[in-house]
């Protein structure tokens, strides 16, 4: 008993001392960060892939970074002004910034990056670039960007994850996609590339010329393919940080009880879990059937059981992650409370009555990623919920590549479980769920839904210059989408990432991947 | 040229080698066709979870030759392989050969260690068990062997990590070397050896069990022969009887089993490497499957097939040397 008391007390002391800590950051040491697999490249400007972002965010800089409150802060841009009509942005860049090879960073690098790299190849930034009229270099540290139409999420798309600034002197005249420097990058970021042992680790070292202090000597990204053992490595101290993307939710409770580890719950970049309904074919082309499904699914059960409580039941077609864009008019809790009775009534009304055995003549195939445990559990709950109202669901667990093929390229599904991130703005991450889109584009409108009124309102929400006007557009489109339900939102994810308690300053940015310059190790 | 009734060894070897060539050609064609027909597109898998610009997708498709019909791609691939070129990885943008060679060392280190441990411990267990069949040692050895057969590699791997890495903290759980410290010289060797212990143990257990059972049976068979009785009658020490007369005759099936299980050890290493984050060929294969990195997938399968063919060939030759009767 005494031994246990001593252990508990020492745990408390450890936790307290870890939480208090000295105020002064210390220099030195190596932090080891988990990756689930090797990145495909280290050029963050040509992909939206997660592992590339994880590493690339420390090698490159964006014009801005996003703080934990979701506010935009200057990085390579020192300041900016926006014209009242929302069409012209003038950026003053930070002076005396150098590339890792010693050459000076200038406004020409920004223009080159946007025109030749991110505007062409970066899936998210390209949307902003398409709205641009021209980019003008006014001086070495001044840049003017003029838009054809206002584009509200623009500033948000200037972070390192969407528009990392690349060196013109390295890439100009070459093939950006095949450039050897994609594997040994030259950036302006807080860390320089040192070595990449494929399948094992990527080693970065402190950039001595960085404009702000950088505390760690080295930052090592290590590949840990097994989710379970990734957590074990954090517990044994072989690893210092696991980001939300790589952290198995079922281990969070255990980690929270470990005094040597700190867990942050609530990464402030909203993302949603939902299922697409294939509106191209019966019975899901019938809106009553889709609404019946919304009544039949127990969203609370999914958040509690499948998401281990680390989610909120969805409250509208865009979740509730953006308070300013959320509207009570489209609140699922009011519109579609869990009610198998109302679901059954709607299905009867839609012409699918129960047969002798209690089953209705509806059989739906639910496609989902077999490697993601929370989605596997959610699929089982959905099957169970729908069975209760007489709808048979056939589970189709597949791997990620097959899912893209079946759901997006061939539309061979009835229901498809997905999670999408907003990337900080509903216009960047969520519009693609509902906006009319050409077929066979991965991660875009798999339901086949197309509604001109919705498209127009989504455009309004993108182009409006004030937040109030944008909110109004979302309130209106929310009502239409909540009635049409081409996709049923299930939950808003609550991000969670974990770090060794000795690691300080991890959560300086909104995304735990992007401010490793501020991180230091308490000795 | 050696004379006698049996076929000369070189002719036997040449004959077996000639059989291997069409076999590998078949492997190339079958693998390529099966993988090309499997669902899942490497380009869409490569591009991240946001829609990529269509012209970029088209550019990549053309760059990787995926815009051509299947038969054209197959002929092109077979021609390249015949010239010794394994292709270019979609995901890593590196030559497949570079990737495979870079990983092969780690896998061979893991496999060689696991097979050595399995052979040494398995043979020792088998010999000890055969000394007194039905005795306490035999029963214990049989129990260990049974456990070895029954426990899946990846599950054992996780148990080992829980016990030795997490609970006791004696050994590292992941990777091939430490990344926090950069060791050199002897310290680096020790560091790698420490990382090797758990994955090698996980990988070797099943084969240790297999070899133990086989050695026990072969020893019992050998020890019941007249020449062993004669040796004992001559008053030779029991150790000499066991090793020189028993084990020497029992060695043949054990060698064969190790050789023929090479492919299974390789397959097992894919799982064990994934659990332990061991950067070997097995992991490369696993990642290539997830990313639909077809050239890497084909390259690894070809290299593995070739290795298995070569090892089986060497096993046959070794067998032919040990027992000339097989050359007929």
Interface residues (C-beta under 8 A of the other chain):
Chain A: X30 X32 X37 X38 X40 X41 X47 X48 X49 X50 X52 X120 X121 X123 X124 X126 X177 X178 X182 X183 X197 X198 X199 X200 X201 X203 X220 X222 X223 X224 X225 X226 X228 X229 X232 X233 X235 X236 X238 X239 X399 X400 X401 X402 X404 X405 X406 X408 X409 X420 X421 X423 X432 X441 X442 X443 X444
Chain B: X39 X40 X41 X42 X44 X45 X46 X47 X48 X49 X50 X51 X52 X53 X54 X56 X59 X60 X63 X91 X92 X93 X94 X99 X102 X103 X158 X161 X162 X165 X166 X169 X172 X173 X174 X175 X176 X179 X180 X274 X275 X276 X277 X279 X280 X283 X284 X286 X287 X289 X290 X291 X292
